[in-house]
């Protein structure tokens, strides 16, 4: 069984490292973790944050698709 709560803590640590190039990846994975835990509103918030703060990210389309999938349900 995956430990999503622990993963959230670890992904949030990424934002404390100045100059990292992994923050957009961590942002997407935070959304995935919250979605997997059933925290849909928080997942949507995390995906939207990626879209707002990292518009040039390689993960931009994945975040938009994740939002779309959630909103279809």
HUCOR-V714865 format. One record per residue. RES is the residue in three letters. SS is DSSP state (~ for helix, > for strand, _ for the rest). PHI is phi in whole degrees, 0 to 359 (999 if undefined). Layout:
BEGIN
res: (RES/RES)
ss: (SS/SS)
phi: (PHI/PHI)
END
This chain:
BEGIN
res: (UNK/UNK/UNK/UNK/UNK/UNK/UNK/UNK/UNK/UNK/UNK/UNK/UNK/UNK/UNK/UNK/UNK/UNK/UNK/UNK/UNK/UNK/UNK/UNK/UNK/UNK/UNK/UNK/UNK/UNK/UNK/UNK/UNK/UNK/UNK/UNK/UNK/UNK/UNK/UNK/UNK/UNK/UNK/UNK/UNK/UNK/UNK/UNK/UNK/UNK/UNK/UNK/UNK/UNK/UNK/UNK/UNK/UNK/UNK/UNK/UNK/UNK/UNK/UNK/UNK/UNK/UNK/UNK/UNK/UNK/UNK/UNK/UNK)
ss: (_/_/_/~/~/~/~/~/~/~/~/~/~/~/~/~/_/_/_/_/_/_/~/~/~/~/~/~/~/~/~/~/~/~/~/~/_/_/_/~/~/~/~/~/~/~/~/~/~/~/~/~/~/_/_/_/_/_/_/~/~/~/~/~/~/~/~/~/~/~/~/~/_)
phi: (999/279/258/292/298/294/298/302/300/292/294/294/295/304/289/271/265/298/76/290/253/253/293/291/296/297/298/297/292/299/300/297/298/297/297/294/276/88/271/296/299/291/299/300/298/293/297/294/298/299/298/289/262/228/297/264/290/293/262/305/296/294/295/298/295/297/298/300/298/295/289/290/290)
END
